[in-house]
């Protein structure tokens, strides 16, 4: 029971004292370059983002520090949320396309295996 109440946070938000909401470092636990690089690419496509980058703190730690700086008073959480949603959409598209092709291949294989009369 104690382990359930002590669940590890997946996302932390670190902001310097006096800094605006447009300059934030997010700590993503249990993540690595797979998410970091893909998410950075999606966020950098946003014209309101001045800087987006990430670092892996240490090879033995499975967390990344993800920094976002925006312009125009946009909170850094907005490009992060948008980037995550867009990345989810892209991954879903890839998964759907893959599944369609697998099904087409299986149907083709079944047709080839049927004896001709």
Residue pairs with C-beta under 8 A, 6 or more apart in sequence:
8 29
8 30
9 29
10 28
10 29
10 30
11 26
11 27
11 28
11 29
12 26
12 27
12 29
13 24
13 25
13 26
13 27
13 77
14 24
14 25
14 26
14 27
15 21
15 23
15 24
15 25
16 23
20 73
21 75
21 76
21 77
22 69
22 70
22 71
22 73
22 74
22 75
22 76
23 68
23 69
23 70
23 76
24 67
24 68
24 76
24 77
25 65
25 66
25 67
25 68
26 65
26 66
26 67
26 68
26 76
26 80
27 63
27 64
27 65
27 66
28 35
28 36
28 63
28 64
28 66
29 62
29 63
30 62
30 63
31 62
31 63
31 64
32 56
32 62
32 64
33 56
33 64
35 64
36 54
36 56
36 64
36 66
37 54
38 87
39 54
39 66
39 83
39 84
39 87
40 52
40 53
40 54
40 66
42 83
42 84
42 86
42 87
42 90
43 49
43 52
43 68
43 79
43 80
43 82
43 83
44 52
45 86
46 79
46 82
46 83
48 70
48 71
48 72
48 74
48 78
48 79
49 68
49 69
49 70
49 71
49 79
50 69
50 70
50 71
51 67
51 68
51 69
52 66
52 67
52 68
52 69
52 79
53 66
53 67
54 64
54 65
54 66
54 67
55 64
55 65
56 63
56 64
57 63
57 64
57 65
66 80
68 76
68 79
68 80
69 76
70 76
70 78
70 79
